[in-house]
Every structure is written in C-alpha cells, then in structure tokens.
Amino acid sequence: SGEIFVDNTDFYDIQREDWLGRIGFVSQDTFIFNASIGENIKVGKEGASDKEMTMSAKLAFADEFIEEMPDGYDTIVGDRGLKLSGGQRQRIAIARALIRNPEIIIFDEATSALDNVSEQKIKEAIKQLGKTKTIIISAHRLTTVLDADYIYVLDHGKIVEEGTHHELFSKEGYYWNLYRMQEEGKIAVSLSNHQAVKRNNDSAS
C-alpha cells in the first residue's frame, strides 16, 4: 500500500527505461568478466569512451590500483576477476555503475565480504559520490551506514526505527543493540587472532 514519489513524480508515471537510466547498481556478488579492466568497466555503458572509463574509475577510487597493474586498464583479470582482490573487484563494479552517470546509486551489501581496509576504500568512494548523487545502501554491516543522512532499521520487513546514527544510538533500542553486538564481535575476533598469533609464536620458540 502507499505511494512512491521520485522528485515529486509518482513512480508509476515514470517510463521504465527512463527510470532504469537514472540508476546505478552495485551488488555484493560482482561478476567480473575474463577480459581487461577497461572492458569490465565499459560494460556499464555501450559505446563508452576511454575518457568516461578513466573518470568513472577515479570516482570509484579504482584508478590508484589500476595504474599499478602490469598493463593498466588493459590488464586481463582472469575468470571472475581471479587476479583481483575483493575490494578491487568492488571498485571496478562501482566504476561500471558510474560510467552511465546515474542520479541514484544502490549499494546492496557491497562491503559485507570485504576486509577493513577494502571497506574503508568503498566507504570513501560512497562518501564522495554522496555529494552529487542519491545513495541508497542496504547493509547488515552497520559501519557501512554510519555517515548516512538517514537510516531505516528493518526487522522482518517492517521499519522499527529511523533516524541518523547518533539519534538511533542515543535511543539504546534495536539499532543500538545491533551495533553493540557487532562491535563486541569485532573485539572477540581481534582477541582470538591475537591469541592465535601468540600460540604460533610460542610454538616457533
């Protein structure tokens, strides 16, 4: 039930092709073709120029690692991007979404499988994009949405809380509890890794 409006226009009054042309999408499972980095980015827009390709890569913070590759944008990345890290694949996916210059970009669990360093790179790209575009993020990893202008917390498909990170955190409700459990989980993993390193060092000595 209800209605959806985009810039004061009823969603159902917008032509499907026009709507899809406004959207860029980055998913958790990014498919990378066994082709060059440049070709993987240009998949996002038929007939894209090299200038559009490099500009979208810069916006996605992908240019920094691409320039270090053996053949730059011409580097073949292997089946499903075998030669790339998870963070590098995601940044190529962002560049692919950006090459059409969409008004709205949807990130669907885009950082859930990444390490902390890669997550920070993606978060920085999202932060910069948010200055000129509408960003919609679906995430279980709450660190991804800390800087969001507004957060909706869902439980079994229903909105249970809404507000900024600071507003939700101060309520000490559903969101606060989720955040606290995730932070405690990080500490537990960190302690576990520390103990594993210590045991390995003890064994070596």
C-alpha positions as a printed NumPy array, in Angstrom:
array([[  0.   ,   0.   ,   0.   ],
       [  1.045,   3.627,  -0.29 ],
       [  2.819,   5.62 ,  -2.974],
       [  6.407,   6.212,  -4.119],
       [  7.477,   9.613,  -5.398],
       [ 10.739,  10.488,  -7.139],
       [ 11.362,  14.255,  -7.256],
       [  7.625,  14.807,  -6.674],
       [  6.724,  12.495,  -9.575],
       [  4.673,   9.353,  -8.973],
       [  6.901,   6.369,  -9.622],
       [  4.266,   4.742, -11.836],
       [  4.187,   7.806, -14.1  ],
       [  7.875,   7.374, -14.959],
       [  8.791,   5.4  , -18.077],
       [ 10.618,   2.178, -17.177],
       [ 13.601,   2.832, -19.468],
       [ 13.93 ,   6.399, -18.198],
       [ 13.872,   5.166, -14.593],
       [ 16.473,   2.447, -15.192],
       [ 18.673,   5.004, -16.935],
       [ 18.82 ,   7.018, -13.717],
       [ 20.042,   4.112, -11.574],
       [ 23.426,   2.513, -10.959],
       [ 23.571,  -0.757,  -9.017],
       [ 26.426,  -2.387,  -7.074],
       [ 25.733,  -5.795,  -5.539],
       [ 27.588,  -7.981,  -3.073],
       [ 28.409, -10.57 ,  -5.747],
       [ 30.019,  -8.65 ,  -8.585],
       [ 30.559, -10.532, -11.816],
       [ 33.902,  -9.744, -13.425],
       [ 34.473, -10.952, -16.979],
       [ 37.667, -12.642, -18.173],
       [ 38.674,  -9.506, -20.044],
       [ 40.633,  -6.312, -19.418],
       [ 39.874,  -3.95 , -16.543],
       [ 38.826,  -1.295, -19.042],
       [ 36.424,  -3.64 , -20.81 ],
       [ 34.888,  -4.646, -17.478],
       [ 34.192,  -1.   , -16.663],
       [ 32.842,  -0.179, -20.14 ],
       [ 30.278,  -2.992, -19.832],
       [ 28.219,  -0.448, -17.888],
       [ 27.631,   1.748, -20.941],
       [ 27.519,   0.751, -24.574],
       [ 29.936,   2.818, -26.64 ],
       [ 31.641,   4.378, -23.606],
       [ 34.798,   6.363, -24.342],
       [ 38.201,   5.914, -22.681],
       [ 37.714,   9.307, -21.008],
       [ 34.418,   8.174, -19.454],
       [ 36.109,   4.949, -18.339],
       [ 39.007,   6.695, -16.571],
       [ 36.729,   9.319, -14.997],
       [ 34.418,   6.68 , -13.509],
       [ 37.461,   4.74 , -12.236],
       [ 38.744,   7.842, -10.454],
       [ 35.363,   8.482,  -8.841],
       [ 35.353,   4.872,  -7.621],
       [ 38.915,   5.198,  -6.215],
       [ 39.889,   2.383,  -8.59 ],
       [ 42.492,   4.308, -10.603],
       [ 45.079,   4.028,  -7.812],
       [ 45.369,   0.236,  -8.085],
       [ 44.685,   0.08 , -11.835],
       [ 47.722,   2.25 , -12.561],
       [ 49.869,  -0.206, -10.59 ],
       [ 48.702,  -3.178, -12.67 ],
       [ 51.139,  -4.579, -15.324],
       [ 49.154,  -3.235, -18.272],
       [ 46.986,  -0.669, -16.524],
       [ 43.453,  -0.611, -17.933],
       [ 44.474,  -3.27 , -20.485],
       [ 45.343,  -5.819, -17.769],
       [ 43.417,  -9.085, -18.213],
       [ 41.938, -10.009, -14.855],
       [ 41.144, -13.712, -15.352],
       [ 37.931, -15.672, -14.925],
       [ 35.61 , -13.875, -12.457],
       [ 38.418, -11.416, -11.683],
       [ 40.739, -14.069, -10.246],
       [ 43.718, -11.683, -10.306],
       [ 41.912,  -9.038,  -8.258],
       [ 41.135,  -8.733,  -4.55 ],
       [ 37.565,  -8.427,  -3.299],
       [ 37.967,  -4.701,  -2.739],
       [ 39.4  ,  -4.182,  -6.227],
       [ 36.509,  -6.08 ,  -7.807],
       [ 34.004,  -3.95 ,  -5.904],
       [ 35.67 ,  -0.716,  -7.009],
       [ 35.517,  -1.874, -10.62 ],
       [ 31.826,  -2.616, -10.054],
       [ 31.321,   0.927,  -8.741],
       [ 33.155,   2.364, -11.759],
       [ 30.939,   0.234, -14.017],
       [ 27.831,   1.639, -12.334],
       [ 29.131,   5.215, -12.534],
       [ 30.073,   5.218, -16.199],
       [ 26.428,   5.957, -17.126],
       [ 26.427,   8.922, -14.713],
       [ 23.288,   7.781, -12.835],
       [ 21.369,  10.064, -10.464],
       [ 20.774,   7.265,  -7.935],
       [ 23.218,   4.525,  -6.911],
       [ 22.084,   1.464,  -4.975],
       [ 24.639,  -0.494,  -2.939],
       [ 23.3  ,  -3.91 ,  -1.939],
       [ 25.537,  -5.369,   0.805],
       [ 28.501,  -4.006,  -1.173],
       [ 31.004,  -4.241,   1.729],
       [ 29.785,  -7.339,   3.596],
       [ 32.526,  -9.659,   2.292],
       [ 35.413,  -7.164,   2.42 ],
       [ 38.286,  -6.703,   4.858],
       [ 38.503,  -3.48 ,   6.866],
       [ 40.978,  -1.762,   4.513],
       [ 38.873,  -2.507,   1.432],
       [ 35.719,  -1.442,   3.27 ],
       [ 37.293,   1.929,   4.05 ],
       [ 38.087,   2.465,   0.351],
       [ 34.495,   1.695,  -0.636],
       [ 33.146,   3.931,   2.151],
       [ 35.325,   6.802,   0.95 ],
       [ 34.019,   6.344,  -2.601],
       [ 30.429,   6.327,  -1.303],
       [ 31.073,   9.452,   0.78 ],
       [ 32.397,  11.376,  -2.231],
       [ 29.58 ,  10.19 ,  -4.503],
       [ 27.01 ,  11.273,  -1.933],
       [ 27.952,  14.907,  -2.543],
       [ 26.385,  14.868,  -6.019],
       [ 24.173,  11.757,  -6.15 ],
       [ 21.495,   9.995,  -4.137],
       [ 22.942,   6.907,  -2.466],
       [ 20.772,   4.048,  -1.186],
       [ 22.586,   1.425,   0.887],
       [ 21.226,  -1.918,   2.048],
       [ 23.541,  -3.344,   4.708],
       [ 23.83 ,  -5.63 ,   7.71 ],
       [ 27.34 ,  -4.31 ,   8.397],
       [ 26.45 ,  -1.134,  10.282],
       [ 29.845,   0.54 ,   9.814],
       [ 28.8  ,   0.996,   6.173],
       [ 25.931,   3.324,   7.076],
       [ 27.365,   5.372,   9.965],
       [ 27.612,   8.532,   7.826],
       [ 24.222,   8.131,   6.131],
       [ 21.894,  11.152,   6.243],
       [ 19.07 ,   8.88 ,   7.351],
       [ 18.811,   5.249,   8.43 ],
       [ 15.792,   2.945,   8.403],
       [ 16.099,  -0.129,  10.624],
       [ 14.072,  -3.118,   9.426],
       [ 13.041,  -6.223,  11.347],
       [ 11.208,  -8.923,   9.38 ],
       [ 10.352,  -6.443,   6.638],
       [  8.968,  -3.725,   8.911],
       [ 10.562,  -0.41 ,   9.869],
       [ 11.182,  -0.481,  13.615],
       [ 13.408,   2.6  ,  13.968],
       [ 14.556,   5.537,  11.841],
       [ 16.905,   8.489,  12.166],
       [ 20.61 ,   9.336,  11.981],
       [ 23.267,   7.108,  13.55 ],
       [ 23.582,   9.407,  16.579],
       [ 19.811,   9.644,  17.067],
       [ 19.365,   5.88 ,  16.869],
       [ 22.374,   5.176,  19.058],
       [ 21.121,   7.518,  21.793],
       [ 17.783,   5.655,  21.928],
       [ 19.563,   2.458,  23.029],
       [ 16.964,   0.427,  21.153],
       [ 17.071,  -2.077,  18.291],
       [ 19.805,  -0.307,  16.299],
       [ 21.938,   0.293,  19.391],
       [ 21.722,  -3.38 ,  20.284],
       [ 22.736,  -4.48 ,  16.772],
       [ 25.659,  -2.056,  16.762],
       [ 26.818,  -3.186,  20.208],
       [ 26.721,  -6.88 ,  19.191],
       [ 28.743,  -6.18 ,  16.036],
       [ 31.366,  -4.214,  17.968],
       [ 31.641,  -6.963,  20.587],
       [ 32.025,  -9.476,  17.758],
       [ 34.954,  -7.464,  16.351],
       [ 36.661,  -7.414,  19.749],
       [ 36.173, -11.178,  20.133],
       [ 37.669, -11.828,  16.673],
       [ 40.578,  -9.485,  17.398],
       [ 41.343, -11.243,  20.706],
       [ 41.045, -14.642,  19.014],
       [ 43.505, -13.611,  16.296],
       [ 45.899, -12.221,  18.91 ],
       [ 45.815, -15.496,  20.855],
       [ 46.371, -17.479,  17.647],
       [ 49.443, -15.383,  16.788],
       [ 50.746, -15.792,  20.348],
       [ 50.316, -19.588,  20.19 ],
       [ 52.122, -19.694,  16.851],
       [ 54.984, -17.628,  18.275],
       [ 55.179, -19.886,  21.341],
       [ 55.315, -22.925,  19.063],
       [ 58.041, -21.358,  16.953],
       [ 60.153, -20.573,  20.024]])
